[in-house]
Amino acid sequence: MTDAPTVPASPEPRPAGAVPDDFHVFDTTLRDGAQREGINLTVADKLTLARHLDDYGVGFIEGGWPGANPRDTEFFQRARAEIDFRHAQLVAFGATRRAGVRVEDDPQVAALLESGAPVVTLVAKSHVGHVELALRTTPEENLAMVADTVAHLRAQGRRVFLDCEHFFDGYALDAAYAKDVVRTASEAGADVVVLCDTNGGMLPAQVAAVVRTVLADTGARLGIHAQDDTGCAVANTLAAVDAGATHVQCTANGYGERVGNSNLFPVVAALELKYGRAVLPPGKLAETTRISHAIAEVVNLTPATHQPYVGVSAFAHKAGLHASAIKVDPDLYQHIDPALVGNTMRMLVSDMAGRASIELKGKELGIDLGGDRELVGRVVERVKERELAGYTYEAADASFELLLRDELARGGERGRAARFFRTESWRAIVEDRPDGSHANEATVKLWAKGERIVATAEGNGPVNALDRALRVGLERIYPQLARIELVDYKVRILEGRQGTGSITRVLISSTDGNGEWSTVGVAENVIAASWQALDDAYAYGLLRAGVEPQE
């Protein structure tokens, strides 16, 4: 084992942009969050996440367990060299010395020092049953392990936090011993002692009562680490703060083992907006939604649409009653201004829509309906009729805008419909060959700019063949179509229908490199439904490109 880096006798100065030290936002996405099923982080991933979290302004970023695996050891080496932390301090995670081993001789303690991290979080047993069964040592030796390791790391200039694993369960079994662990760590020099609901079984009132008692009986600075097995991790975290905890451990988007950890973003938003406590640098709260989604992309998980504060549905309104009130004052059905966390209000158009919903949605799309009650009434009825037939416009804004523009064009006084070509007919052929292979061919007959077009193409399926035939026929007239790409394709058999005769709904997402849009088609077969969605996708793409409608 190499010698530990020389460090000053006092902890390393905190970054210039850090918030005051009286309250800590501590992120453990790179360590505890990475234990979520389906997350497998590379060193490059962890470095990217660390940059996002530092940009957000958390006070501490727990990077992993150096010495426990080569990936985490490499992460700390590269993070020191490659990241200039502006707000956060990097934290190394590890355990107290092993039973019966001098702390100076324990290789995993040495690895914590070699990481170069200015802060170390130690995990320790505070449940006497775990001490005896898991560590196979005595309660007295466990206390000595805590005291020795904390004091050793402090002497080497490291700031130390101590995580009391299984604290709440241990407190229920033997409260006196659990408090002895807290007291021992604090007296040895731990800046914060974190009470961990490791099994995630606590409820807010229980957490608050225990934190309040431990704080009074030990005088230690306390933190909280809550798992979400009861669905109460965020509530438990805030309950601990109410009871006196000044250090919260969370993960981005609530990632973590089993059902996850306390979610960083609702905790921070609640502290800033509900408690009035500045826990991020000025202006950073408005980055909440962006950071949440960026982290989801790095870990390769789709952002949760219904997540508080940052989900795309967090400020989405569907009911007509809500829309009527929001038209008067958005605050009537929103607990905060979405812009405070970098999100936006959305109006959803569905069979629940009323006049206010349509008017607000038109405004959102940049279309002034001018208080035209007859027009709005037609749109409401048409939406309800089409949703009854299986269409869904809350997930297909582009198709709704085309429908709205069609209605605006009726009578010829409010503009033309956003249609650039007219379909005469189309067909798709699937051919089974003797060798077991398949051939897919499509032919489309269209009218555009007064010209009749017939185009044929092959594809890797009938829908792909139709897409290619449409491009073959139209790209000569509309070269803007070359920039449009289909990025997602979903098929759903609608409920309440039977077997192969069911009604099919298709949703297609497209992009032109500058944004995405979604379109919908409904028919008795998947190919016909797909054609409708493709038709809308290309029409909307041309509309975005500024092409003048022809039909």
C-alpha positions in Angstrom: 0.0 0.0 0.0 1.4 3.4 -1.0 1.8 6.2 1.5 -1.2 8.4 1.9 -1.0 11.9 0.4 0.2 14.6 2.7 -2.7 16.8 3.8 -3.0 19.8 6.2 -4.0 19.1 9.8 -7.3 20.9 9.2 -9.9 19.9 6.6 -9.5 21.3 3.1 -11.2 24.6 2.5 -14.6 24.4 0.9 -15.2 25.5 -2.7 -15.7 29.3 -3.1 -19.2 28.8 -4.5 -20.4 26.5 -1.7 -23.5 27.4 0.4 -23.0 28.0 4.2 -22.1 25.0 6.2 -25.0 25.2 8.6 -27.1 22.9 6.4 -25.8 20.2 4.2 -27.3 18.8 1.0 -25.4 15.5 0.5 -25.8 13.6 -2.7 -25.1 9.8 -2.9 -26.2 9.1 -6.4 -22.8 7.8 -7.5 -22.6 5.4 -4.6 -26.0 4.5 -3.2 -28.0 5.5 -6.2 -25.8 3.3 -8.4 -27.2 0.3 -6.5 -30.5 0.6 -8.3 -31.4 -2.4 -10.5 -30.7 -1.5 -14.1 -28.0 1.2 -13.4 -24.5 0.3 -14.4 -22.2 3.3 -14.3 -18.8 3.6 -16.0 -16.1 5.8 -14.7 -16.9 8.3 -17.5 -20.6 8.2 -16.4 -19.7 8.9 -12.8 -17.5 11.9 -13.8 -20.3 13.3 -15.9 -22.8 12.9 -13.1 -20.4 14.5 -10.6 -20.2 17.6 -13.0 -24.0 17.8 -13.2 -24.4 17.6 -9.4 -21.7 20.2 -8.8 -23.3 22.4 -11.3 -26.6 22.1 -9.4 -24.9 23.2 -6.3 -25.1 20.3 -3.8 -22.6 20.6 -0.9 -21.2 17.1 -1.0 -21.0 14.4 -3.7 -20.3 10.8 -2.4 -18.3 9.3 -5.2 -18.1 5.6 -4.1 -15.9 3.2 -2.1 -12.2 3.6 -3.1 -10.3 0.3 -2.6 -13.5 -1.8 -2.7 -13.4 -1.9 -6.5 -11.1 -0.6 -9.3 -13.8 1.5 -10.9 -14.3 3.7 -7.8 -10.6 3.9 -7.1 -10.1 5.2 -10.7 -13.0 7.6 -10.3 -11.4 9.4 -7.4 -8.0 9.6 -9.2 -9.6 11.1 -12.3 -12.1 13.3 -10.4 -9.2 15.0 -8.6 -7.4 15.7 -11.9 -10.3 16.4 -14.2 -13.0 18.2 -12.2 -12.6 21.7 -10.7 -15.4 21.5 -8.2 -17.1 24.9 -7.8 -19.8 24.1 -5.2 -19.4 20.6 -3.9 -16.8 18.6 -2.0 -16.0 15.1 -3.0 -16.7 12.4 -0.4 -15.1 8.9 -0.2 -17.2 6.2 1.4 -15.9 3.3 3.5 -16.2 1.4 6.7 -14.7 1.7 10.2 -11.6 -0.5 10.8 -12.1 -4.2 11.1 -12.5 -5.8 14.4 -9.2 -6.7 16.0 -7.1 -4.7 13.5 -5.2 -1.5 14.3 -6.7 1.4 12.3 -3.2 2.2 11.0 -2.9 -1.3 9.6 -6.3 -1.5 7.9 -5.9 -1.4 4.1 -9.4 -0.1 3.4 -8.9 2.8 5.8 -5.7 3.6 4.0 -7.5 3.5 0.7 -9.9 6.2 1.9 -6.9 8.4 2.6 -5.3 7.6 -0.8 -8.5 8.7 -2.5 -7.5 12.3 -1.8 -11.1 13.1 -1.0 -11.3 15.9 1.6 -14.4 14.3 3.3 -14.9 10.7 4.3 -18.2 9.0 5.2 -17.8 6.0 7.4 -20.5 3.4 7.8 -20.8 1.9 11.2 -23.1 -0.6 13.0 -25.6 1.0 15.4 -27.8 -2.1 15.7 -26.5 -4.3 18.5 -27.8 -7.4 16.7 -25.8 -6.5 13.6 -22.7 -5.9 15.7 -22.9 -9.4 17.1 -24.2 -11.3 14.1 -22.7 -9.5 11.1 -19.5 -8.1 12.5 -19.1 -11.0 15.0 -17.6 -8.8 17.6 -18.7 -7.2 20.9 -20.6 -4.0 21.4 -17.6 -2.5 23.1 -15.2 -3.3 20.3 -17.7 -1.8 17.8 -17.6 1.5 19.7 -13.8 1.3 19.7 -13.8 0.7 15.9 -15.9 3.9 15.5 -13.7 6.0 17.8 -10.4 4.8 16.4 -11.3 5.3 12.7 -12.9 8.7 13.2 -10.0 10.0 15.2 -7.4 8.6 12.8 -9.1 10.2 9.7 -9.5 13.5 11.6 -5.8 13.4 12.5 -5.0 13.1 8.8 -6.9 16.2 8.0 -10.1 14.7 6.7 -13.6 15.8 7.6 -15.6 12.8 8.8 -19.3 12.0 8.6 -20.5 8.8 10.2 -23.5 6.8 8.8 -25.2 4.8 11.5 -26.5 1.8 9.5 -29.9 0.4 10.6 -30.1 3.1 13.2 -33.9 3.2 13.6 -34.3 -0.5 13.9 -31.3 -0.6 16.2 -32.8 2.2 18.3 -36.1 0.1 18.7 -34.1 -2.9 19.9 -31.6 -1.1 22.2 -31.9 2.7 22.3 -29.1 3.2 24.8 -26.6 1.4 22.6 -27.7 3.2 19.4 -27.2 6.5 21.2 -23.8 5.4 22.5 -22.6 4.9 18.9 -23.8 8.5 18.0 -22.1 9.9 21.1 -18.9 8.0 20.5 -18.6 9.2 16.9 -19.3 12.8 17.8 -16.8 12.9 20.7 -14.1 11.3 18.4 -14.5 14.2 15.9 -17.3 13.3 13.5 -18.8 16.5 12.2 -22.2 14.8 11.5 -23.7 11.6 12.6 -26.3 10.3 10.1 -29.2 8.3 11.2 -30.0 5.7 8.5 -33.3 4.1 7.9 -31.5 1.4 6.0 -34.6 -0.9 5.6 -36.8 2.0 4.7 -39.6 0.9 7.1 -40.1 4.1 9.1 -42.9 6.7 9.0 -42.5 10.4 9.4 -43.8 10.7 13.0 -41.5 7.9 14.1 -38.5 9.5 12.5 -39.2 12.9 14.0 -39.6 11.4 17.5 -36.3 9.5 17.4 -34.3 12.4 15.9 -35.6 14.8 18.4 -34.7 12.5 21.3 -31.3 11.5 20.0 -30.5 15.2 19.4 -31.5 16.1 22.9 -29.6 13.2 24.5 -26.3 13.3 22.6 -25.9 16.9 21.4 -24.4 15.6 18.2 -25.1 17.2 14.8 -27.4 14.8 13.1 -28.2 13.9 9.5 -30.8 11.7 7.9 -30.5 9.0 5.2 -33.9 7.5 4.3 -34.8 4.6 2.0 -38.2 4.7 0.3 -39.6 1.2 1.0 -42.8 2.7 2.6 -43.0 5.5 0.0 -42.1 8.0 2.8 -38.4 8.7 2.1 -38.9 12.4 1.2 -41.5 12.8 4.0 -39.1 11.1 6.5 -36.3 13.3 5.4 -38.3 16.5 5.9 -39.6 15.2 9.3 -36.0 14.7 10.4 -35.3 18.3 9.4 -38.3 19.5 11.4 -36.9 17.6 14.4 -33.5 19.2 14.1 -31.4 17.3 11.5 -29.2 19.7 9.4 -27.7 17.2 6.9 -29.9 15.4 4.3 -28.6 12.5 2.2 -30.4 12.0 -1.1 -30.0 10.6 -4.6 -31.0 12.2 -7.9 -34.5 11.1 -9.0 -34.6 8.8 -6.0 -32.4 6.2 -7.5 -31.2 3.4 -5.1 -31.5 -0.1 -4.0 -34.9 -1.8 -4.0 -37.4 1.0 -4.5 -34.9 3.7 -4.0 -33.7 6.5 -1.7 -35.0 9.9 -0.7 -35.3 12.0 -3.9 -32.9 14.9 -4.1 -35.1 17.2 -6.2 -38.4 17.2 -4.1 -36.3 17.5 -0.9 -34.3 20.5 -2.2 -37.4 22.1 -3.7 -39.3 21.7 -0.5 -36.5 23.2 1.6 -36.1 26.2 -0.7 -39.8 26.9 -1.5 -41.7 25.6 1.4 -39.2 26.0 4.3 -37.6 29.2 2.9 -34.1 27.7 3.5 -31.5 28.6 0.9 -29.7 25.2 0.4 -28.4 25.8 -3.2 -26.4 28.7 -4.6 -28.5 31.6 -5.9 -30.3 30.8 -9.2 -29.6 27.0 -9.1 -33.1 25.9 -8.1 -34.3 26.9 -11.6 -31.9 24.3 -13.0 -33.8 21.5 -11.2 -35.7 20.0 -14.1 -32.8 20.2 -16.5 -30.4 18.5 -14.1 -32.9 15.8 -13.3 -33.4 15.0 -17.0 -29.7 15.2 -17.8 -28.9 12.7 -15.0 -31.6 10.3 -16.3 -30.0 10.4 -19.7 -26.6 9.5 -18.3 -27.9 6.5 -16.4 -30.0 5.5 -19.4 -33.4 5.6 -17.7 -36.4 7.4 -19.1 -37.2 10.4 -17.0 -40.2 9.7 -14.8 -43.1 11.7 -16.3 -45.0 12.0 -13.0 -42.2 12.9 -10.7 -42.9 15.9 -8.4 -41.5 19.2 -9.5 -39.5 17.9 -12.5 -41.8 15.5 -14.4 -43.3 16.6 -17.7 -46.7 15.9 -16.1 -46.0 17.7 -12.8 -47.8 20.8 -14.0 -50.0 19.3 -16.7 -53.7 20.0 -16.5 -56.4 17.9 -18.2 -59.8 18.4 -16.5 -61.9 21.2 -18.0 -62.7 22.5 -14.5 -59.0 23.0 -13.8 -58.5 24.7 -17.1 -61.3 27.2 -16.5 -59.8 28.2 -13.2 -56.2 28.3 -14.6 -57.4 30.7 -17.4 -58.3 33.1 -14.6 -55.2 32.5 -12.4 -52.7 29.7 -12.9 -52.0 29.6 -9.2 -55.5 28.3 -8.5 -54.4 24.7 -9.4 -50.7 24.9 -9.0 -48.8 24.8 -5.7 -45.8 26.8 -7.2 -44.9 28.6 -10.3 -43.3 25.8 -12.5 -40.6 28.2 -13.7 -39.1 28.2 -10.2 -37.8 24.7 -10.8 -37.3 25.1 -14.5 -40.5 23.3 -15.5 -43.5 24.6 -17.5 -47.3 24.4 -17.3 -48.9 22.2 -20.0 -52.6 21.9 -21.0 -53.7 18.4 -22.1 -56.4 18.1 -24.7 -58.6 15.1 -24.2 -62.3 14.1 -24.0 -62.3 15.9 -20.7 -61.5 19.2 -22.4 -63.7 22.2 -22.2 -63.6 25.6 -23.9 -61.0 26.9 -21.5 -58.7 23.9 -22.2 -58.8 24.5 -25.9 -58.2 28.2 -25.6 -55.3 27.7 -23.3 -53.8 25.0 -25.5 -54.1 27.2 -28.5 -52.3 29.9 -26.7 -49.6 27.4 -25.7 -49.2 26.5 -29.4 -49.0 30.1 -30.5 -52.5 30.2 -32.0 -54.9 33.0 -31.0 -58.4 31.7 -31.1 -59.7 35.2 -30.7 -62.5 34.4 -28.4 -64.3 32.7 -31.2 -66.9 30.6 -29.3 -68.2 28.8 -32.4 -64.7 27.8 -33.4 -63.7 26.6 -30.0 -67.0 24.7 -29.7 -66.3 22.9 -32.9 -62.8 21.9 -31.8 -64.2 20.7 -28.4 -66.7 18.5 -30.1 -64.3 17.2 -32.7 -61.8 16.3 -30.0 -64.4 14.4 -28.0 -65.6 12.5 -31.0 -62.2 11.5 -32.1 -61.1 10.5 -28.6 -64.2 8.3 -28.4 -63.0 6.6 -31.5 -59.6 5.9 -29.9 -57.4 9.0 -30.6 -55.4 10.6 -27.8 -54.3 14.2 -28.2 -52.7 14.6 -24.8 -49.8 12.6 -26.1 -49.9 14.0 -29.6 -49.7 17.7 -29.6 -48.7 17.9 -33.3 -51.8 16.1 -34.4 -53.9 18.4 -32.2 -52.3 21.5 -33.8 -53.1 20.2 -37.3 -56.7 19.5 -36.2 -56.9 23.0 -34.8 -55.5 24.5 -38.0 -58.0 22.5 -40.1 -60.8 24.0 -38.1 -59.3 27.5 -38.4 -59.3 27.1 -42.1 -62.9 26.2 -42.4 -64.7 29.1 -44.2 -61.4 30.4 -45.5 -61.2 33.5 -43.3 -58.5 32.3 -40.7 -55.9 30.8 -43.0 -55.4 27.5 -44.8 -55.1 24.1 -43.3 -51.6 22.9 -42.7 -51.7 20.3 -45.5 -48.9 19.9 -48.1 -50.0 16.9 -50.0 -53.1 14.8 -50.6 -53.3 11.1 -50.6 -54.9 9.4 -53.5 -54.2 5.8 -52.3 -51.5 3.7 -50.7 -50.8 0.0 -50.4 -48.3 -2.2 -48.5 -47.4 -5.8 -49.5 -45.8 -8.4 -47.3 -44.4 -11.3 -49.3 -43.4 -14.6 -47.6 -40.7 -16.4 -49.6 -40.0 -20.2 -49.7 -36.7 -19.7 -47.9 -38.5 -18.1 -44.9 -37.5 -14.5 -45.7 -39.9 -11.7 -46.2 -40.2 -8.8 -48.6 -42.0 -5.6 -47.7 -43.0 -3.2 -50.5 -45.2 -0.1 -50.5 -46.7 2.1 -53.2 -48.1 5.5 -52.6 -50.1 7.8 -54.9 -50.1 11.4 -53.9 -50.9 14.9 -55.2 -48.6 17.8 -54.2 -48.3 21.3 -55.8 -50.7 20.2 -58.6 -48.5 17.2 -59.5 -49.6 13.5 -59.3 -46.8 11.4 -57.7 -46.5 7.6 -57.7 -43.6 6.2 -55.6 -42.6 2.7 -54.6 -40.1 1.6 -52.0 -39.0 -1.5 -50.0 -38.5 -1.5 -46.2 -37.8 -3.8 -43.3 -41.5 -3.9 -42.5 -44.7 -2.6 -44.1 -44.7 0.6 -42.1 -41.0 1.3 -42.9 -41.7 0.7 -46.6 -44.6 3.2 -46.5 -42.3 5.7 -44.8 -39.7 5.3 -47.5 -42.2 5.5 -50.3 -43.5 8.7 -48.9 -40.0 10.1 -48.8 -39.2 9.0 -52.3 -42.3 10.7 -53.6 -42.1 14.0 -51.7 -38.4 14.8 -51.0 -38.0 16.1 -54.6 -40.8 18.7 -54.0 -40.1 19.2 -50.3 -36.3 18.7 -49.6 -37.0 19.8 -46.0 -38.3 16.2 -45.4 -34.7 14.9 -45.5 -34.1 16.4 -42.1 -37.1 14.6 -40.5 -36.4 11.4 -38.7 -38.7 9.0 -36.9 -37.4 8.4 -33.4 -40.1 6.4 -31.7 -43.1 4.2 -32.7 -45.7 2.8 -30.3 -48.6 0.5 -31.0 -51.5 -0.1 -28.6 -54.5 -2.3 -29.0 -57.4 -0.4 -27.4 -59.2 -1.8 -24.4 -62.6 -3.2 -24.8 -62.0 -4.6 -28.3 -61.6 -8.2 -29.4 -58.7 -10.1 -30.9 -57.5 -9.4 -34.4 -60.5 -7.2 -35.2 -59.5 -4.6 -32.5 -59.0 -0.9 -33.0 -55.3 0.0 -33.1 -53.7 3.2 -32.0 -50.2 4.3 -33.2 -48.1 7.1 -31.8 -45.1 8.3 -33.7 -42.4 10.7 -32.4 -40.3 12.6 -35.0 -37.5 15.1 -34.9 -35.9 17.6 -37.2 -32.8 17.9 -35.1 -34.1 21.0 -33.3 -37.1 19.5 -31.5 -39.5 16.5 -31.3 -43.2 16.2 -31.9 -45.7 13.4 -31.7 -48.6 12.4 -33.9 -51.4 9.8 -33.6 -53.3 7.5 -36.0 -56.3 5.2 -35.2 -57.7 2.5 -37.5 -58.8 -1.2 -37.6 -55.3 -2.3 -38.6 -51.8 -1.2 -37.6 -50.7 -0.2 -41.1 -53.6 2.2 -41.7 -53.1 3.7 -38.2 -49.4 4.1 -39.0 -50.2 5.9 -42.3 -52.3 8.5 -40.5 -49.6 9.1 -38.0 -47.0 9.4 -40.7 -49.1 11.8 -42.7 -49.4 14.1 -39.7 -45.7 13.7 -38.8 -44.5 14.9 -42.2 -47.2 17.7 -42.4 -46.2 19.0 -39.1 -42.5 18.8 -39.9 -43.0 20.9 -43.0 -45.1 23.4 -41.0 -42.2 23.7 -38.5 -39.8 24.2 -41.5 -41.8 27.2 -42.6 -43.1 25.7 -45.8 -46.3 27.3 -47.1 -49.3 24.9 -47.2 -50.4 23.8 -50.7 -53.6 21.9 -50.2 
